[in-house]
Amino acid sequence: MQLRRLLLMLLAGGALAAACASAYADSDCRDPLFDWANASETDGSSRVNASLIFDRPKLTQSPVTVGCGAVQLETGYTYMYDDENGVRVVRHSFPESLLRVGVIADWFELRADWDYDIQRTKIGGAVDRESGLADLNLGCKFYLTQQDCFLPQTGVILESSIPAGDQPFTSREVLPDIDYCYAWDLTGNDCWTLSGNTELGGTANQVTDDTYVRFTQTVALDHAWSDRIHSFIEFYMFSPINSAADLPQYYFVRGTTVLIMDNLQWDIRTGLGLNKWADDFFAGTGLSLRY
């Protein structure tokens, strides 16, 4: 039943992507909603090629939308390992699907992401295995401003979880989230890019099912070795605001992306937990496709 639901969600997402792609096949727009006050005049050459912008594999999301009429499907797999106080947890996460559809205007996109988890927990000689769908997340992104000198390129993501997952991977509640995204091209030619996200949203403790507000801060530095090969380092933190059960977690990540074709990107990343409450290690890979 769980696999059937997952397949149905994938098929529905693919059908929506195909329909939108056929309707807007020739569009490659990338205009923001606003301009900074007193922004300098540009000739349009600073507009980003929409086919090169994907949100994965970093936790730090791009401020930029896919462009009006464009469709992107971003997928991947992550292996996670944690060993704390005699409790060993291994989790596999896939397909980490994020569907992004540009509609209405260049600066607006609809988003839907879903996932399937397999978790193995070992305490002493006892082993517990759980698997199931995670909650569906639905939302939208607004591309707000282009970069103007030291003023960053900005965007905002508004989304909410839909409690359609399986135990123990569902919060059983609708939990809203807001994510402010920003980035600076440090060199003027996209060779070095500094980006970050500031996020506030609801989440749930997997063991107690208690919901609480969590603050997330990310910062990432990206280097373009060529037009098709990029690498990055990233630091992020999860900080519970009103939770007695969960404590802050800190992570360091490094990864590489390779643009195999103009509309197909492959990525790989590894991450380390920097404190005892964070997962010890994770690694993942993925593919992102633009229709």
Order of alpha helices (4+ residues) and beta strands (2+ residues): alpha-beta-beta-beta-beta-beta-beta-beta-beta-beta-beta-beta-beta-beta
